[in-house]
Amino acid sequence: MDDVHKNTLLLVDDEKSNLKLLTLILGPEYTIYTATNGANAIEKAKEYMPDLILLDIVMPGMDGYETLSELRKCDKTQKIPVVFITGLNSSEDEEKGLSLEAADYISKPFSAMIVKLRVRNQIQMVNQLRTIEHLSRIDQLTNIPNRRSFDERLRIEWNHALREQMPISILILDVDKFKTFNDTYGHQNGDIVLQTVAKVISRLPRRSSDFAARWGGEEFVVLLPNTRLAAAMDIAEKIRADIEKEELPRIDNTIIRVTVSIGVHTQVPAQADSVNAFISSADKALYAAKETGRNRVIASR
């Protein structure tokens, strides 16, 4: 299996022989990180964000219970599932681990098959939850991020722009006369239009921080961190022109074209500013583009 596609494990045990054995058992299937004490485990969990942590209970200094408790206090690591590896087998020990939300137990001495199966079960759950989470953030028709995903990204980028005092730009675009189009050509052709617009806005721009999403209905949004108004206007105009040139195959194989109107807003956030007002300014610019003839880009005033 290619390393890129492997799930990741953090193995934590003060006995290096145990780490060696677990790596031998699990190494062929997973990317392995190791730590020999609680403090180091917390550092590595924050750095590598493993899919699963196998954590020894009895360690000098910070034991496994304390380590798990600290992992749960940190926003970054609180959701990483933890499996205790332990020679302890009393019901009190198990109860304490479960109260700290340990996902499972693996007993020493290790049985290679038990270790593999218990880890595999946890990793399957991690991967299933990740798939569900991913799908909840993707618009099913256009296969680009949805409104929920955009709202989360906007909050992150807005706070970054506020902290660094950098400009942040937003484009809101709307397919012109989309209701009339749907009434004339039908919803299946309307779906082709939305998928085509999504394809175009996903191509532009190309920085990893730029973010395009379906806002809802026939509206789309593009977020451009650290982008001044002139650059945002250039990108918006390129999107508008590319959509206008796009030949859309109808389901009866004839060709049609559509246009979009785009509202653009740029600001350097201040503490008193709100995200809602930021969006509203772009929305007003979009309305102005519609009112003055459609198929154009207008910046907020």
Summary of the structure (lengths in Angstrom):
residues: 301
radius of gyration: 25.8
end to end distance: 54.5
largest distance: 76.0
contacts: 956
relative contact order: 0.09
helix: 48%
strand: 21%
